[in-house]
């Protein structure tokens, strides 16, 4: 089995870098760091430090040698113990081990990555397109991905995540083309009995605040000030009542709702509304 190494590079300012290498000669890894530091504008803190202090003003030490997993775990342990990921103590930018765990891009780096992606045009081969199509078949029709559904079951988003998504959507508007696509995709779509039951249960006990009620009322009034909207609404009701099946459903719903208790509540509510109107005159 291959022997690997954990090493440290110590600089004149007392800061250090902890690293791992699987190269036969660990000094080859030091040479790679030095080579990276010779470019005009090094990106990593370790390479910037080598360029700043000079190759002859650093101390390279082999801390330990052993099997791969043992050395990776040791690297993680030393970075944590020596705090070399904190800029005050060292030049590591990750938690160690394989991958880039713990690394966070700066706002400037994120912007550069975003700009680069926007400029890139991905041209998938026909074979790749077919694979993507096969993987997504059925999902567009509302059929859930079983493995993903199982993974997400019972998982709840934190309040922080919800707030971030809410803030991100403020000011976001959907184009008319996208609206048309959404309408077309949902036309004729019917929720299953299970889905309707789940939606009903989700709303039990969910009462909007007075502030929310006021906002909803104002938004509703504003909509009906638009003559075009009023006409669309009127036509939609006419269309909904144009079939015998729809009229029967509405009749049954009204009979179900028309109980003595509901009638009393409605009567009290109407009296309050008329009393408020009279007081405002």
N, C-alpha and C positions, 0 to 999 in steps of 0.2 A: 504493500500500500504506500502511496506517495506521501512523503514528509512535507509538511507546510510550516510556515514561520509567522510569528508575530514580532513586529519590530517597532521601534520608536525613533523619532527624529526630534532632537532637542535643539532649540535655538538660543541665541545669546540673551534674549529677553525673558528666558525662563519658560516660555510656552513650548508645548510639544505636540507631536502628531503620532497617533497610534495606528499602525497599519497591519494588514495581513497579506501574505503572498504565498503562492503555490509554486513559484519558480524554483528551479534547482539551486540557483545561486541567488540568495536574497538581495545581494548588492546590485543585481540587475534591476531590481525594483527601484532602488535608490537612483540608479542612472536614468530610469524612465521619468522619475519625478524631476530630476535636474533638467532633462531634455524639455519637459513640458514648461519649465520655468523660464526657458530661453526665448519663448515667443514674445511678441511685442506687448500683448495684453493678456496675461494669464487669467484664467477664469476662477480656478479653485484657490481658496485661502492658503493651502499648503504650498502651492506653486508660487503664489505672490510673495510668501514669506521667504522662500529659497532665493527668489530673484532679488528681494530687498536686502537680505543679510549676506548673500553670497554662498556659493557651494562650499567654500573652505571654512565657513564659520558656523557649521552645524555638526551635531554629534549623532551618529547613526549607531543604534544598538540593537542586537538580536535578543529579544526578551525570552522567547521560548520556541521550541520546535516540537512537532508531534503530528498526530492525525488531523485531518481537515476539520471535522466537526469540533474537536477539542480546541483547536486554535481559533476557530470562528467564535466559539463561546468565550474564550479568553479575551479576544479582542473587544467583544461587547462589554465584558466585565471591567476591563481596564479603562475603556472610554468613559464608562459610568463612574468608576471610582476616582479617576484622575480629572474628571469634569472637562475633558479636552474638547467636548462639543460646545462648551461655553467659550465664546471668543476671548474672554478674560484669561483663560487658562490654556487654550490650545486651538488647533486648526482643523479638527474633525468637523464634518458637516452632517454626518449620519450617526446612527446608534451603533454601527459596526455590523459585522456578519455579512451575509450575502444580500444584495439588493440595496435599496436606498432608504431603508426604514428611518424615520425621524427627520428626513431632509425636507425643508420647506423652502419653496421658491420665494424670492423677493417680489414685490409688486412690479418692479421693473422687468424681472425675468418672465413673470406671468404675461405681461403686456407683449413682450417680444415673441413668446411662444404663440400667443393668440394671433398676432399679426402674421407670423410665419404660416400658421395653419390656414388662415384666410386666403393667403396667396397660393397655397398648394391646391392643385386640382388632382383629385384621386381618380385615376382611370383603371377600374377593375377589369381584369380579363374576363372573357365570356364564361370561362370555367368558374371563376370566383363569383360572378353574378349569379350563376345557376345554384351554387352552394348557398349563397345568402338567401336566394329565393326559396330554396327547399327548406332552409332552417326556419324561415318566417311564415311558411305556408300554414294557414289556419289561424295564425295569431291576429291577422288583420280583421278577421271575422268575429273577433271577440273571444276566441278560444284561448284560455290561459295557458301559459307555459307551466306544466306541472311541477318541474323541478324548482322553478323560480317561485311559484306560489307557495310551495312547501317551505322554502327557505325564508320567505317573508311572513309566513303565518304567525300571528301574535306579535309581530314587531311593530312598535309604535315610534313615530318620529318625535324627537325632543321638541320642546317649545321653541328652542333656539333655531332649530332647522326650519320649523314652520314659519317663524318670523322672518328668517332670511329669504325664504321663498316668496312670502307676502311682499316684502320690500322690493324684491327683484321684479315683481310683476306690476308694481305701481307705474302707471304711465304707459304700460305695454298695450298696444292695440293690434287687433287681428285684421288683416287685409280682407277685402270683400271676397277675393278669390278663395282664401282659406275658410271664410265663413260659409261660402257656397259648398266647399268640399265637406265641411263638418255636417251641414244640413243634409247633403246627399248621402253621407255615410250613415246618418241616424234615421233617415226616412224609412218608415216601415219596421223599424227595429222595436221589438217588444221585450221587456224584462221578464225573466222567468219568475215563477211563483216564489221560489226561494229568494231571489234577488229583491223582489218587492217586499217580502216579509222582513228581510234584513234591513232594508231602507226604512221601513215602518218602525222597527224596533230601535233603530239608531236615533229616530226623532222623538221617541217617548221621553217626556220630561225635559226636552230641549226647548225652553221658552226664551224668545228674544228679549233683550232688555228694552226699557222704555226708549232709550236713545236709538237703538236699532229699529224699533217700531216706527219712530218718527222719521228716520232716514228712509225707510221703506215706503212710508206714506208719501213723503215729499217726492221720491223718485217716481212713484206711481202717478201722482198728480202731474208731474212734469211730462211724462210720456203721453198722457191724455190731452195735453195742450197742443200736441202735434196732430193736425187733421188727418194726415196720411196714416199715422199709427192708429187713430181711432177707426178709420175706414177698414184697415187691415184686421183689426180686432173684431169689428162688427161682422166682416165677411167670414172670419174664422169660426165665429159662433154659429153663423148661419149654416156653414158647411158641416160643422159638427152635429147640428140638429137636423140635417137634411135626410139622414137615414133613420129608419124605424128602429133599428137596433140601438142607436145612440140615444133616441128619445126614451126608449124603454129603460135603458141603464140609468139615465138621469132621473127618471120617475122613481125607480127603485131606491136610488141613493137618497132622494128627497124624502121618501116615506120612512127610510131607515133613520134619517136625521130628525124627522118631524116627531119628536117625543115630547111629552109634557115638560120634562126637565130642560130640554134645549129651547123650547118655546118660551119658558119663563126667563131663561138667560138672555134670549134675544130681545124680549120685551123690556127687560131692565136696561140692556145696552142701548136700545133705541131711545128710551126715556132720558138716559144720560146725555146722548148725542143732541136731542132736541133741547134739553135744558141748557147745554153749553152754547148752542146756537142762539138761543133766546137771550142768554146773558151777554153774548158778544155783540148783539144788535145795539 
